Amino acid sequence: MTSQGKWGDLQARVLSAVVMLAVGLVALWQGGILFHALVACVAGGMIWELTRLIAHDKPSWPIQMGAVVTLALFVLYFIPPFFALPILLAPVLVALSGMTADRLRYALYAIGLLVACFGLTVLREQGGLERVLWLILLVVATDIAGYFAGKMIGGPKFWPSLSPKKTWSGTSAGWVAAFVVGLIFGGFWLGLISVAVSFASQLGDISESALKRRAGVKDSSNLLPGHGGLLDRFDGLVAAALLVTLISAFIGLPTLPN
């Protein structure tokens, strides 16, 4: 493989990442309705892509589902969290009523995605800026460390049947990078949790790769140059946010130092 072929997507990947980072940081810093609206729009885009991947025989559904999910998540900003679950489940149940194949696959992925996105907004509101920064940075560190270690070191594949490009060297480098991020933000215990969250983000990437392989496509869409679609870019963050949401709900996260 030539150097250009090996690193050919790096420039587009970096430029897209810079734009996403700038938009995300502004919304994250402001919090409130701006961050909530951004998460709602991204969630709607991911559901649009997911529906395109699975419901091939329903050409009008992707846009409809994306719009409904965006609206549902946005509405949750104005109402008590008690109503979150039924509002998030409603569009998924409507979609399932008209599907004849892959219903369980669609339900699990869509519900997990929506709970994760809602959990991310709750984390910002209740945990503050630093909590979300920790989560995002550990996912970014996992991705960057895995990308460069995989390119430069290579070696045995982590799960070749589902994700042919992911290597053990890249996977383990992601764990190390995530541990360092957790160590910086909250010490040893948050470092250990960060490794688990890092692994969840990698499993999110693998599960999305499996969806694409089943659908016979390379990317979930072409919305983001160098990254593919929103699911391609945020699959890891979704899985990580889902695990953090469950940890927060059942055992709680370590307190960050002042």
C-alpha angles and dihedrals in degrees: 000000000000123000090246091051092047095050099021095117095046098095095049090042093053095045092050090047091052092053093046091047093051094049092043095049093051092051092042093050092049094043117176120076095347094059091041091052092049092051090047092052093047091047090051090051092050092049088050089055094043092052091049090052096049110022097055094158094054105071095171096048102077095063093040093050093045092052094046093049092048090052093045094052092044092051090055089070089069102043135059117278089240088081095048100096099051091044091051093045096048099076091043092052091049090052092048092053090067099040124095101181137041091012095146092046092050093045095051095046096042095046092046090049094050095045089049093051092047090046089054091057091047090050090055094047098043104024098038134222096309094057093056092042089054091051096046095044094050090051091047091047090049091051097045095044091046093047096051096037090049092049097044103033104025115170133142118004119250098216108351097177092061105022112021095184100051114099134192089242092056093043095051092043087056091054092051092049091049092050090054091051091050091046091054094047102041116351135253101330094049086047090058091047088049090058090054091047089047090054090049089053090052091050088051089056091048094049091051090049088053090052091052093047090051090050092045096236134124098216134021088236139324098253095117118048111230092010105056111219138350092269090051090054102035103032090100094047091049093053092043092049090049092055092045089050091053093045091049092049098047110027107003131234124271114269113259116236116253 
